[in-house]
Amino acid sequence: MSSKAAPSPVLPASMRFVDCAAVGDPEVMIIRHGALPTLAAGEVLINVHAAGVNRPDILQRRGLYPMPAGVNPVLGLEVAGEIVAIAPDVSGWQLGDRVCALTNGGGYADYCAVPSGQCLPMPIGLSMQQAAAIPETFFTVWANLVQLGHARAGERVLIHGGSSGIGTTALLLGRELGLRCFATAGSKEKCQLIEDLGGVAVNYREHDFAEAIVQLSDGEGVDVILDIVGANYLEQNLRLLANDGRLVIIGMMGGISATLNLMPIMLKRLQITGSTLRARSSAQKAAIAEQLHARVWPALAAGRCLPVIDQVFALEHVANAHRHLESGDGMGKVVLSLV
C-alpha cells in the first residue's frame, strides 16, 4: 500500500464493459459503454488494467452458473489495476494503490467496484497481467486444498486437470507447501508442464489414471484429491484415497450425478466435500486474502509461485479468449488486457 495518498483522479463519464447480451456462444458478448460502478459501503473502485478469464465466466455466459443475489452481472472474477476511489468507511487503502482483487463480478470492464477485503497489494516484481492471473485460482486452491482439504507438508495430493489455471496454481502452491503432487492431463505437452512445476504427471489418454497413481504411490494412494471433474471420476477417486483421505470437489466438468458406494468411505474414514468460491461471503473471502498475503505473497515476491499465463487477449478480442479457454488446448491462465 502507498505511504502517501495520490490526488483524486478525474474519472471519465463512461467506461467500456463486456455485455452478455444473451445466453449462448462467445459471439453474444458485446463491448458497450456505460456508467462507472457506484461504490457501496466497504468498497474500492479499481481502474482495471488486466482481468483474468476463468471457466465460471464461460458457465455464466452459457447460463449455467447461477449468480448470488446482488452481484455484478458483468463477467469477470479477478482484476489487477489501480485504486481510484474509496468508500468513506474503508481504511487501509489509498488512492493510487496498485492491487489485484477477487471481484464479485464486473471484471471485464475499465472500472470495477470490489469489497476492500478482497483486494491484495500488487506482488513485488509482477506485471498487471501476472497479478490479474492470481486471485480466482489462488483463492480457490487455498480455500479448497488447504482450508477444506487440510493438506499438510509431506502428504500426497492428486490434482485433476493439472495443466489448467486451477491445476497449475495447485501445483505451484503444493510445491510451496511441501506437498507431493500427482496430476492428470491429456497430452505430452501438458504432462511436461506438470513435471516442470514439480508434479508427477499421468496422461489419462494413455493410462488408466487410477492404476497409474496406485503404482506411483507404491500402493498407498493419496491423502487429498482436488477434483474439477466430478461425477465421472468419483469411483476412481474413492479407490485412490488412503485412510483418512479427503476428496474436495470444485468442478463438475464430468457430470453432477453419480452412484455412490458408501463402503470405501466407511472402511477408510474418507471425507467428501466441495465448494464454490462465488457463494462465499465477503468476510470469508477476506479471510482467505489475509492467509494468502501472509503465506503466499512472500513467495511471489521471491519469484516463486508465479502464475502460468497461457495467452493474453485485448478486451476487444474477449470472444477469442473464451473460445481458446473452451478449446482445452491451453495451459495455465488466460488474461484480458485493458490498457
Wavefront OBJ file of the C-alpha trace (Angstrom):
o trace
v 0.000 0.000 0.000
v 1.148 3.542 -0.679
v 2.679 5.589 2.128
v 1.245 8.801 0.675
v -2.173 9.192 -0.900
v -2.288 10.193 -4.542
v -4.522 13.084 -5.602
v -8.055 12.126 -6.570
v -8.068 11.276 -10.276
v -10.567 12.768 -12.694
v -12.778 9.851 -13.702
v -14.404 9.572 -17.128
v -18.140 9.848 -17.632
v -18.371 6.341 -19.081
v -16.387 3.129 -19.439
v -16.160 0.054 -21.629
v -17.626 -3.190 -20.358
v -18.440 -6.589 -21.821
v -22.175 -7.159 -22.033
v -23.526 -10.695 -22.343
v -26.486 -9.675 -24.448
v -27.898 -13.205 -24.326
v -27.064 -16.728 -23.214
v -25.011 -18.585 -25.780
v -21.748 -18.807 -27.690
v -18.868 -16.319 -27.348
v -20.420 -14.090 -30.009
v -23.122 -12.983 -27.548
v -20.500 -10.873 -25.740
v -20.583 -7.256 -26.912
v -18.414 -4.356 -25.794
v -20.597 -1.444 -24.740
v -20.151 1.893 -22.983
v -21.917 2.714 -19.751
v -21.702 4.434 -16.393
v -18.959 3.646 -13.915
v -19.947 1.481 -10.914
v -21.281 3.283 -7.848
v -19.368 2.423 -4.688
v -21.224 0.683 -1.878
v -20.054 0.650 1.727
v -16.771 -1.177 2.156
v -15.765 -0.994 -1.496
v -12.979 0.495 -3.573
v -13.088 1.374 -7.275
v -10.325 -0.126 -9.378
v -9.191 1.176 -12.758
v -8.730 -2.238 -14.363
v -5.524 -2.819 -16.315
v -5.968 -6.586 -16.755
v -8.612 -9.183 -15.951
v -8.452 -12.957 -15.689
v -10.665 -15.246 -17.760
v -11.966 -18.317 -15.948
v -14.293 -21.263 -16.558
v -17.002 -19.809 -14.307
v -17.161 -16.907 -16.801
v -17.894 -19.410 -19.572
v -20.545 -21.145 -17.472
v -22.168 -17.797 -16.681
v -22.172 -16.860 -20.370
v -23.885 -20.159 -21.118
v -26.468 -19.588 -18.394
v -25.149 -22.492 -16.296
v -23.692 -20.625 -13.309
v -26.390 -19.058 -11.117
v -25.252 -15.791 -9.585
v -25.867 -14.930 -5.925
v -28.273 -12.050 -5.388
v -26.785 -8.590 -5.674
v -23.583 -9.401 -7.569
v -22.472 -7.543 -10.684
v -23.830 -9.421 -13.746
v -20.871 -8.337 -15.897
v -18.392 -11.194 -16.381
v -15.002 -11.197 -14.697
v -13.973 -12.562 -11.298
v -10.424 -11.199 -10.951
v -8.636 -7.991 -11.861
v -5.439 -6.046 -11.400
v -5.226 -2.275 -11.512
v -5.119 0.940 -9.527
v -7.476 2.197 -6.830
v -9.138 5.424 -8.000
v -11.950 5.855 -5.451
v -12.602 4.627 -1.911
v -15.843 4.391 0.068
v -15.836 6.586 3.208
v -15.839 3.633 5.603
v -12.792 1.892 4.056
v -9.409 2.073 5.772
v -6.059 0.552 4.881
v -6.095 1.539 1.213
v -5.199 4.794 -0.505
v -5.795 6.305 -3.912
v -3.152 5.148 -6.338
v -2.517 1.806 -4.628
v -1.812 -0.916 -7.166
v -3.780 -4.034 -6.338
v -5.118 -7.330 -7.573
v -8.546 -8.386 -6.416
v -11.145 -11.119 -6.364
v -14.300 -9.456 -7.636
v -17.977 -10.176 -7.159
v -18.377 -9.853 -10.919
v -17.644 -6.894 -13.162
v -14.011 -7.565 -14.039
v -14.451 -7.320 -17.810
v -14.657 -3.530 -17.615
v -12.447 -0.460 -17.384
v -13.587 0.108 -13.792
v -14.728 -2.390 -11.175
v -16.058 -1.929 -7.630
v -14.649 -4.518 -5.228
v -15.035 -5.128 -1.470
v -11.841 -3.799 0.065
v -11.129 -7.034 1.936
v -10.915 -8.913 -1.362
v -8.027 -6.730 -2.563
v -4.368 -7.579 -2.163
v -1.353 -5.372 -2.877
v 0.363 -5.955 -6.201
v 3.031 -8.592 -5.576
v 6.503 -7.103 -5.869
v 8.005 -7.507 -9.330
v 4.860 -8.755 -11.082
v 3.174 -7.165 -14.078
v -0.507 -6.244 -14.113
v -1.195 -9.207 -16.359
v 0.550 -11.592 -13.977
v -1.268 -10.115 -10.991
v -4.654 -10.437 -12.731
v -3.976 -14.166 -13.162
v -3.717 -14.733 -9.408
v -6.900 -14.081 -7.392
v -9.545 -16.507 -8.705
v -7.347 -19.612 -8.809
v -5.187 -18.800 -5.769
v -8.249 -18.070 -3.612
v -9.943 -21.225 -4.917
v -6.997 -23.552 -4.412
v -6.169 -22.169 -0.982
v -9.780 -22.406 0.210
v -10.171 -25.985 -1.010
v -6.762 -27.619 -0.806
v -5.665 -26.000 2.464
v -8.789 -24.928 4.332
v -11.178 -27.728 3.324
v -8.694 -30.424 2.336
v -6.325 -29.763 5.270
v -3.347 -30.674 3.077
v -0.150 -30.805 5.115
v 3.538 -30.927 4.211
v 4.601 -34.401 3.163
v 1.123 -35.546 2.144
v 0.318 -36.911 -1.304
v -2.130 -34.871 -3.383
v -3.791 -35.705 -6.710
v -4.805 -32.754 -8.884
v -7.115 -33.408 -11.809
v -6.612 -31.101 -14.790
v -3.049 -30.331 -13.806
v -2.313 -28.030 -16.754
v -5.369 -25.792 -16.244
v -5.360 -22.493 -14.390
v -6.555 -24.268 -11.242
v -4.186 -27.169 -11.812
v -1.040 -25.108 -12.336
v -1.897 -22.996 -9.289
v -2.403 -26.123 -7.174
v 0.961 -27.453 -8.318
v 2.681 -24.152 -7.516
v 1.116 -23.891 -4.073
v 1.634 -27.595 -3.451
v 5.355 -27.251 -4.097
v 5.489 -24.212 -1.814
v 3.676 -26.107 0.958
v 5.820 -29.231 0.709
v 3.150 -31.497 -0.792
v 3.892 -34.477 -3.035
v 1.761 -33.705 -6.076
v 0.433 -36.006 -8.780
v -1.617 -34.528 -11.613
v -3.590 -35.727 -14.611
v -3.527 -34.240 -18.114
v -4.357 -35.315 -21.662
v -1.248 -34.605 -23.746
v 2.524 -34.957 -23.617
v 2.949 -31.170 -23.625
v 0.597 -30.750 -20.676
v 2.276 -33.576 -18.799
v 5.645 -31.908 -19.383
v 4.325 -28.680 -17.865
v 3.177 -30.624 -14.796
v 6.653 -32.125 -14.444
v 8.241 -28.682 -14.887
v 6.107 -27.415 -11.986
v 7.336 -30.176 -9.706
v 4.478 -32.658 -10.058
v 4.302 -36.251 -11.241
v 2.177 -36.372 -14.403
v -0.222 -39.062 -15.600
v -1.567 -38.920 -19.156
v -5.142 -40.111 -18.773
v -5.433 -40.691 -22.538
v -2.614 -43.236 -22.422
v -3.120 -44.812 -18.990
v -5.841 -45.644 -16.508
v -5.023 -42.805 -14.143
v -6.241 -44.722 -11.079
v -3.974 -47.695 -11.782
v -1.068 -45.385 -12.554
v -1.450 -43.446 -9.290
v -1.649 -46.703 -7.309
v 1.668 -47.762 -8.817
v 3.313 -44.357 -8.443
v 2.299 -44.179 -4.784
v 3.579 -47.715 -4.060
v 0.033 -48.861 -3.490
v -0.647 -46.327 -0.750
v -2.886 -43.932 -2.692
v -3.154 -40.224 -1.937
v -4.248 -38.165 1.042
v -6.121 -35.394 -0.787
v -7.732 -35.155 -4.230
v -8.589 -31.791 -5.785
v -11.157 -32.623 -8.450
v -12.590 -30.447 -11.219
v -14.246 -33.397 -13.000
v -16.934 -34.543 -10.577
v -19.237 -37.486 -11.203
v -17.226 -39.371 -13.817
v -14.216 -39.693 -11.521
v -15.992 -40.411 -8.235
v -15.426 -44.182 -8.152
v -11.731 -43.927 -9.065
v -11.204 -41.079 -6.597
v -12.622 -43.099 -3.703
v -10.428 -46.024 -4.695
v -7.316 -43.841 -4.717
v -7.790 -42.171 -1.351
v -5.701 -43.508 1.517
v -7.088 -43.962 5.007
v -8.481 -40.667 6.333
v -8.271 -39.238 2.801
v -10.159 -36.154 1.665
v -11.886 -35.635 -1.673
v -12.521 -31.972 -2.480
v -14.774 -31.386 -5.490
v -14.528 -27.958 -7.126
v -15.892 -28.665 -10.601
v -18.406 -30.778 -12.454
v -16.963 -30.974 -15.964
v -17.696 -34.723 -15.909
v -21.236 -34.523 -14.591
v -23.168 -33.772 -11.421
v -24.729 -37.149 -10.585
v -23.115 -40.474 -9.739
v -23.864 -43.686 -7.848
v -22.000 -43.627 -4.563
v -20.585 -46.758 -2.897
v -20.558 -45.997 0.809
v -18.309 -48.891 1.820
v -14.919 -47.272 0.973
v -15.978 -44.151 2.845
v -16.693 -46.148 5.981
v -13.741 -48.523 5.772
v -11.162 -45.804 5.073
v -12.804 -42.985 7.072
v -12.956 -40.799 3.977
v -14.271 -37.253 3.774
v -16.046 -35.886 0.695
v -16.553 -32.153 0.459
v -16.539 -29.343 -2.067
v -17.256 -25.683 -2.543
v -17.671 -22.783 -4.920
v -15.917 -19.516 -4.286
v -18.580 -17.136 -5.533
v -21.157 -18.226 -2.941
v -18.863 -17.329 -0.030
v -19.397 -14.121 1.915
v -17.097 -11.112 1.600
v -15.877 -11.812 5.138
v -14.904 -15.355 4.180
v -13.129 -14.153 1.057
v -11.305 -11.503 3.091
v -10.100 -14.207 5.486
v -8.676 -16.166 2.541
v -6.988 -12.978 1.293
v -5.318 -12.487 4.675
v -3.929 -16.031 4.651
v -2.657 -15.661 1.103
v -0.981 -12.376 1.966
v 0.766 -13.950 4.948
v 1.730 -17.292 3.402
v 1.985 -16.823 -0.372
v 2.857 -13.168 -1.025
v 6.430 -13.573 0.326
v 6.920 -16.473 -2.127
v 5.632 -14.349 -5.027
v 7.991 -11.531 -4.033
v 10.849 -14.047 -4.079
v 9.926 -15.136 -7.601
v 8.222 -18.393 -6.623
v 4.608 -19.452 -7.286
v 4.381 -17.137 -10.293
v 1.176 -17.820 -12.249
v 1.466 -19.676 -15.532
v -0.019 -17.474 -18.260
v -1.066 -19.173 -21.464
v -2.277 -16.245 -23.583
v -3.191 -12.573 -23.253
v -6.014 -11.084 -25.351
v -7.099 -7.484 -25.798
v -10.543 -6.724 -24.376
v -11.849 -6.346 -27.935
v -10.967 -9.993 -28.537
v -12.812 -11.342 -25.486
v -14.733 -13.814 -27.670
v -11.455 -15.318 -28.872
v -10.275 -15.571 -25.268
v -13.378 -17.590 -24.385
v -13.007 -19.788 -27.456
v -9.397 -20.519 -26.547
v -10.241 -21.444 -22.967
v -13.160 -23.615 -24.074
v -10.966 -25.463 -26.576
v -8.986 -27.065 -23.764
v -5.783 -26.599 -25.749
v -4.230 -24.007 -23.449
v -2.006 -24.453 -20.437
v -2.345 -22.080 -17.494
v -4.281 -18.826 -17.299
v -5.956 -16.674 -19.947
v -5.865 -12.911 -19.349
v -7.535 -9.851 -20.888
v -5.525 -6.660 -21.282
v -7.498 -3.426 -20.962
v -4.688 -0.861 -21.369
l 1 2 3 4 5 6 7 8 9 10 11 12 13 14 15 16 17 18 19 20 21 22 23 24 25 26 27 28 29 30 31 32 33 34 35 36 37 38 39 40 41 42 43 44 45 46 47 48 49 50 51 52 53 54 55 56 57 58 59 60 61 62 63 64 65 66 67 68 69 70 71 72 73 74 75 76 77 78 79 80 81 82 83 84 85 86 87 88 89 90 91 92 93 94 95 96 97 98 99 100 101 102 103 104 105 106 107 108 109 110 111 112 113 114 115 116 117 118 119 120 121 122 123 124 125 126 127 128 129 130 131 132 133 134 135 136 137 138 139 140 141 142 143 144 145 146 147 148 149 150 151 152 153 154 155 156 157 158 159 160 161 162 163 164 165 166 167 168 169 170 171 172 173 174 175 176 177 178 179 180 181 182 183 184 185 186 187 188 189 190 191 192 193 194 195 196 197 198 199 200 201 202 203 204 205 206 207 208 209 210 211 212 213 214 215 216 217 218 219 220 221 222 223 224 225 226 227 228 229 230 231 232 233 234 235 236 237 238 239 240 241 242 243 244 245 246 247 248 249 250 251 252 253 254 255 256 257 258 259 260 261 262 263 264 265 266 267 268 269 270 271 272 273 274 275 276 277 278 279 280 281 282 283 284 285 286 287 288 289 290 291 292 293 294 295 296 297 298 299 300 301 302 303 304 305 306 307 308 309 310 311 312 313 314 315 316 317 318 319 320 321 322 323 324 325 326 327 328 329 330 331 332 333 334 335 336 337 338 339
